[in-house]
């Protein structure tokens, strides 16, 4: 399964997160010489470097040796590394084979069926819920990719799961030529990563690669409420199944009855789904339809939906302090994700936004701020947020995240909520959105 050229030379692993470490270990265990590197140099990266050094890999942090990458037999790219990163561009210009860690794993997972979830927002919740529903139906299933274990790590198991629900980003799709999902789920599409893609069309083009190995046996689970999703999937071979929160479909929300439906079959009442907001109803319908496509029956799907709890950092209630509810939506790293959070709010709230700007305007949020008492903007994007959202809602700017939380605590009134929904990446002050969400929880607990 390993090309001879890889064994004769050296394989470069770019990125020392969980996926990069898993890929490096997998290659080293099979006698392949590995050079692994990361431009970051935080504690998590250094920990990954130590793990790879322990299995004999050559490791660097804080830089990439571009000459060594250009001379590599192949380059394995971690999920967070964009296609236009200088190290990737250097490999591409040298004609080096570039594949995602995801694709390395796919080449080894012949027995497992893949249910691949991508889209702009909702990927993690849908992936976690799909794995939960598959398990509820008696199938051996696990979530992997950008959630749970790296896919390469699962490929190393003696008996990999029967089904793997895989969360996949546009960056991973770009370099995964062998990916051929048994079931593919496209949650929604809206502009994102415009700090890393030249335009929206380039971003959507990478999402379209979900369908590149479509066949008559493929099943595509698609958001009928999103015209861009339907357009992207239009010519893909295989069965197309749809869900909707607006109208009758293969899976749908019957608003009149307050029920989630699978065709003509009621699944459960909306109130029995422990997830906030219509966007999470959409995620639940997507997961239900994908699970049904894998052979799980309606009764098991209903039982799984009612027992599921949301992953952290996604409209996650973290506590109530002096009659103020605190909600962690740190995963909202773009404007469309923040928009669905604002639509889920049912009473007055103080909104914390900020981080690193991703290239899109914040003005689409203006019509959704009716119940917002105040906005606290922090970090690199604070000035741009203030420019775009100045108007009827009071807005304050602070430099540091901790100061934003403290200021929101002072602004919130009895019965309000404080919502962290940043609409920005976390990379100005944090390693990732999880780091930001954990700090939010710590600060709330300290109150």
C-alpha positions in Angstrom: 0.0 0.0 0.0 3.1 2.3 0.2 4.6 3.3 -3.1 8.2 2.3 -3.7 9.2 5.9 -4.3 8.1 6.7 -0.8 10.3 3.9 0.6 13.3 5.0 -1.4 13.0 8.6 -0.3 11.5 10.7 2.5 7.9 11.7 3.0 7.2 15.2 4.4 4.4 15.7 6.9 3.2 19.3 7.0 1.4 20.3 10.3 1.9 18.7 13.7 -1.7 18.6 14.9 -3.4 15.3 15.7 -3.8 14.3 12.1 -0.2 15.1 11.1 1.1 13.2 14.1 -1.1 10.2 13.3 0.1 10.2 9.7 3.8 10.5 10.7 3.5 7.6 13.2 1.7 5.5 10.6 4.4 6.0 8.0 7.3 5.6 10.5 5.8 2.3 11.8 6.0 1.0 8.2 9.6 1.9 7.7 9.2 5.2 5.8 11.6 8.0 6.6 9.6 11.0 7.7 10.4 14.7 7.9 7.6 16.6 9.9 7.4 20.3 10.4 5.1 23.1 11.5 5.4 26.9 11.3 3.9 27.1 14.8 5.8 26.5 18.0 3.3 26.3 20.8 3.1 23.6 23.4 0.6 21.4 21.5 2.9 21.5 18.4 6.0 20.7 20.5 4.1 17.8 22.1 3.4 16.4 18.6 7.0 16.9 17.7 8.2 14.9 20.7 5.8 12.1 19.7 7.2 11.9 16.2 10.8 12.2 17.3 10.2 9.2 19.6 9.4 7.1 16.5 12.4 8.2 14.6 11.1 11.1 12.5 13.1 14.2 11.8 11.1 17.1 13.2 11.2 20.9 13.1 8.9 23.5 14.7 8.6 27.2 13.9 9.6 26.7 10.3 9.5 24.4 7.2 12.6 23.4 5.4 11.4 24.2 1.9 14.3 22.6 0.2 13.7 19.4 2.1 10.0 19.5 1.2 10.8 20.1 -2.5 13.0 17.0 -2.5 10.4 14.8 -0.7 8.9 11.8 -2.4 5.4 13.0 -1.2 3.9 15.6 1.1 1.1 14.7 3.6 -0.9 17.8 4.5 -2.7 18.2 7.8 -6.3 19.5 7.8 -5.6 23.1 8.8 -3.0 23.7 6.1 -4.6 25.7 3.2 -3.8 24.8 -0.4 -2.1 28.2 -0.9 0.3 27.9 2.0 3.9 28.6 0.9 5.1 25.1 1.9 2.4 23.5 -0.1 3.1 25.8 -3.0 6.8 24.9 -2.9 6.0 21.2 -3.1 3.5 21.8 -5.9 6.0 23.9 -7.9 8.6 21.1 -7.5 6.1 18.5 -8.8 5.9 16.6 -5.5 2.8 14.5 -4.9 0.6 16.2 -2.3 -2.2 14.4 -0.5 -4.2 15.1 2.6 -3.8 13.0 5.7 -7.4 12.0 5.0 -6.4 10.5 1.6 -3.5 8.6 3.1 -6.0 6.9 5.5 -8.6 6.3 2.7 -6.1 4.3 0.8 -5.9 1.9 3.8 -9.5 1.6 4.8 -10.9 -0.8 2.2 -13.4 -2.5 4.5 -14.9 0.5 6.2 -17.7 2.5 4.6 -17.4 6.3 4.7 -20.2 8.7 5.4 -18.5 12.0 4.6 -19.9 15.3 5.9 -18.8 18.7 4.5 -20.3 22.2 4.1 -19.7 25.6 5.5 -21.4 25.2 8.8 -22.9 22.4 10.9 -20.2 19.8 9.9 -19.2 18.8 13.4 -22.6 18.5 14.9 -23.9 16.6 11.9 -20.9 14.2 11.9 -21.2 13.5 15.7 -24.9 13.0 15.4 -24.6 10.7 12.4 -22.0 8.5 14.3 -24.4 8.5 17.2 -27.4 7.4 15.1 -25.4 4.7 13.3 -24.4 3.3 16.7 -28.0 3.5 17.9 -28.9 1.3 14.9 -26.5 -1.4 16.0 -23.7 -0.6 13.5 -20.1 -0.4 14.6 -19.5 3.3 13.9 -17.1 6.1 14.9 -16.7 9.8 14.1 -13.3 10.8 12.7 -11.5 13.4 10.6 -11.8 16.9 12.1 -13.8 15.4 15.0 -12.7 12.5 17.2 -9.8 10.4 16.1 -7.7 11.1 13.0 -8.7 8.9 10.2 -5.1 7.5 9.8 -5.3 6.3 13.4 -8.5 4.4 12.7 -6.8 2.9 9.7 -4.2 1.4 12.0 -6.8 -0.5 14.1 -6.9 -4.3 13.6 -10.6 -4.1 13.0 -11.7 -0.7 11.8 -15.4 0.2 12.3 -18.0 -0.9 9.8 -19.0 2.8 9.2 -16.9 6.0 9.8 -18.6 9.4 9.9 -15.9 11.7 8.6 -15.9 15.5 9.0 -14.1 17.0 6.0 -13.0 20.5 5.2 -12.6 22.1 1.8 -8.8 22.1 2.3 -8.9 18.3 2.8 -11.1 17.8 -0.2 -8.6 19.7 -2.3 -5.9 17.0 -1.8 -8.0 13.8 -1.5 -8.2 12.2 -4.9 -9.0 8.7 -3.6 -12.0 9.8 -1.4 -15.1 8.0 -2.6 -17.9 8.3 0.1 -20.6 5.6 0.3 -22.7 8.4 1.6 -21.9 12.1 1.2 -23.6 14.9 3.2 -23.4 18.6 2.1 -24.8 20.7 5.0 -24.9 24.2 3.4 -22.8 26.7 1.5 -21.9 30.3 2.2 -18.8 32.4 1.8 -15.9 31.3 4.1 -12.1 31.2 4.2 -11.9 34.3 1.9 -8.7 35.1 3.8 -7.3 31.9 2.2 -9.2 31.5 -1.1 -9.0 34.2 -3.9 -12.8 34.2 -4.2 -16.0 32.3 -3.3 -15.9 30.3 -6.6 -12.5 28.8 -5.6 -13.9 27.8 -2.2 -17.0 26.2 -3.8 -14.8 24.4 -6.3 -13.0 22.6 -3.5 -16.4 21.7 -2.0 -17.4 20.2 -5.3 -14.6 17.7 -5.1 -16.8 15.8 -2.7 -18.4 14.4 -5.8 -15.3 13.7 -7.9 -15.5 9.9 -7.5 -19.3 9.7 -7.6 -20.7 6.5 -9.0 -24.2 4.9 -9.5 -23.8 3.4 -6.0 -23.2 6.7 -4.3 -25.8 8.3 -2.0 -25.8 12.1 -1.7 -27.7 13.7 1.2 -28.4 17.3 0.3 -29.9 20.4 1.9 -33.0 21.2 -0.2 -33.2 24.7 1.4 -29.8 25.7 -0.1 -29.8 26.5 -3.8 -26.0 26.5 -3.9 -25.9 23.0 -2.5 -28.3 21.7 -5.1 -26.4 23.4 -7.9 -23.0 22.0 -6.8 -24.4 18.5 -6.7 -26.6 18.7 -9.8 -24.5 16.5 -12.1 -23.2 14.0 -9.5 -23.9 10.3 -10.3 -25.8 8.4 -7.7 -28.9 8.8 -5.6 -29.8 12.3 -4.4 -31.8 12.5 -1.2 -33.0 15.8 0.4 -33.9 17.3 3.7 -35.7 20.5 4.5 -36.9 22.6 7.4 -39.2 24.6 5.0 -41.2 22.0 3.1 -42.0 18.3 2.7 -38.9 16.2 1.6 -37.2 12.9 2.2 -36.6 14.2 5.7 -38.3 17.3 6.9 -39.7 19.5 9.7 -43.5 19.4 10.0 -43.8 22.8 11.6 -47.6 22.5 12.0 -47.3 19.3 14.1 -43.9 20.3 15.6 -42.3 17.1 14.5 -39.2 15.9 12.6 -40.3 13.5 9.8 -38.6 10.8 7.7 -40.9 10.8 4.7 -44.3 9.9 6.0 -42.9 8.5 9.3 -42.8 10.8 12.4 -39.5 10.6 14.2 -39.8 12.8 17.3 -41.3 16.1 18.6 -39.1 19.2 18.1 -39.1 19.7 21.8 -37.5 16.3 22.3 -34.4 17.3 20.3 -31.9 18.8 22.8 -30.4 21.2 20.3 -31.0 25.0 20.0 -32.1 26.7 16.8 -33.5 25.8 13.3 -30.0 25.2 12.0 -29.6 22.3 14.4 -33.0 20.9 13.3 -31.4 21.0 9.8 -28.3 19.2 11.1 -30.5 16.6 12.8 -32.5 15.9 9.6 -29.3 15.6 7.6 -27.9 13.0 10.0 -31.2 11.2 10.2 -31.5 10.9 6.4 -27.8 9.8 6.1 -28.4 7.1 8.9 -31.5 5.9 7.1 -29.5 5.7 3.9 -27.1 3.4 5.8 -30.0 1.1 6.8 -30.9 2.4 10.3 -34.6 2.2 11.1 -36.8 5.1 12.1 -37.3 3.9 15.7 -33.5 3.7 16.3 -33.0 7.1 14.6 -35.7 8.6 16.9 -34.1 7.1 20.0 -30.7 8.4 18.9 -32.0 11.9 18.2 -33.6 12.2 21.6 -30.5 11.0 23.5 -27.9 13.2 21.6 -26.2 16.1 23.2 -24.4 18.8 21.3 -20.6 18.9 21.0 -18.7 21.6 22.9 -18.3 25.1 21.5 -21.5 25.0 19.4 -24.3 27.0 21.1 -23.2 25.3 24.3 -24.7 26.5 27.5 -21.9 26.9 30.0 -23.6 28.3 33.1 -25.9 30.9 34.6 -24.3 33.6 36.8 -26.5 36.1 38.7 -29.5 35.3 36.4 -27.4 35.8 33.2 -27.0 32.7 30.9 -23.6 32.2 29.2 -23.5 30.5 25.8 -20.3 29.3 24.1 -20.5 29.3 20.3 -16.7 29.6 19.7 -17.0 27.3 16.7 -18.8 30.2 14.8 -15.7 31.2 13.0 -17.5 32.9 10.1 -20.4 35.3 9.5 -23.0 32.7 8.4 -22.3 30.6 11.5 -22.8 33.6 13.8 -26.0 34.4 11.9 -27.6 31.1 12.8 -26.6 31.6 16.4 -28.3 35.0 16.5 -31.4 33.5 14.9 -31.5 30.9 17.7 -31.6 33.6 20.5 -35.0 34.0 22.0 -34.4 36.9 24.4 -32.1 39.9 25.1 -28.4 39.2 24.9 -24.9 40.7 24.8 -22.8 39.5 21.9 -19.1 38.9 22.0 -17.4 39.0 18.6 -13.9 39.2 17.3 -10.6 37.4 16.6 -8.9 37.4 13.2 -10.8 38.8 10.2 -11.5 36.2 7.5 -12.2 38.5 4.6 -16.0 38.7 4.6 -18.1 41.7 5.7 -20.1 41.6 9.0 -23.0 43.7 7.6 -25.2 40.6 7.0 -25.6 40.4 10.7 -27.3 43.8 11.0 -30.9 42.6 10.4 -30.4 39.9 13.1 -29.5 42.2 16.0 -33.0 43.1 17.1 -32.7 41.5 20.5 -29.0 42.4 21.0 -28.5 44.7 24.0 -24.8 45.4 23.1 -21.9 44.1 21.1 -18.4 43.8 22.6 -15.8 43.5 19.8 -12.2 42.4 20.5 -9.0 41.5 18.8 -7.7 42.1 15.3 -11.1 42.4 13.8 -12.6 44.8 16.3 -12.2 47.9 14.2 -13.8 46.2 11.1 -16.7 44.9 13.2 -17.3 48.4 14.6 -17.3 49.9 11.1 -19.7 47.3 9.7 -22.1 47.0 12.7 -22.2 50.6 14.0 -25.9 51.6 14.2 -28.7 51.1 16.7 -26.9 48.6 18.9 -24.3 49.9 21.3 -20.8 48.6 20.5 -17.6 48.7 22.5 -14.1 47.7 21.5 -11.5 46.0 23.6 -8.1 44.5 22.8 -8.1 41.2 24.7 -10.5 38.4 24.9 -10.5 38.3 28.7 -11.5 42.0 28.7 -14.4 41.3 26.3 -15.8 38.7 28.7 -15.5 41.0 31.7 -17.1 43.9 29.8 -20.0 41.7 28.6 -20.6 40.6 32.3 -21.0 44.3 33.2 -23.3 45.1 30.3 -25.7 42.1 30.7 -28.8 42.6 32.7 -31.0 40.3 34.8 -32.5 37.6 32.5 -30.1 38.3 29.6 -27.7 35.9 27.9 -24.1 36.5 26.9 -23.4 34.9 23.6 -19.8 34.2 22.4 -20.3 33.9 18.6 -17.1 35.4 17.2 -17.7 35.3 13.4 -13.9 35.3 13.2 -11.1 32.8 13.4 -9.4 32.4 16.7 -5.8 32.7 15.6 -5.0 36.2 16.8 -5.0 35.1 20.5 -5.7 31.4 20.6 -4.4 28.2 19.0 -7.9 27.2 17.8 -11.6 27.7 18.4 -11.5 25.0 21.1 -8.8 26.9 23.0 -11.0 30.0 22.8 -14.1 28.2 24.0 -12.2 26.6 26.9 -11.0 30.0 28.0 -14.5 31.4 27.8 -15.7 28.6 30.1 -12.8 29.3 32.5 -13.7 33.0 32.7 -17.4 32.2 33.2 -16.6 29.7 36.0 -14.4 32.4 37.6 -17.4 34.8 37.8 
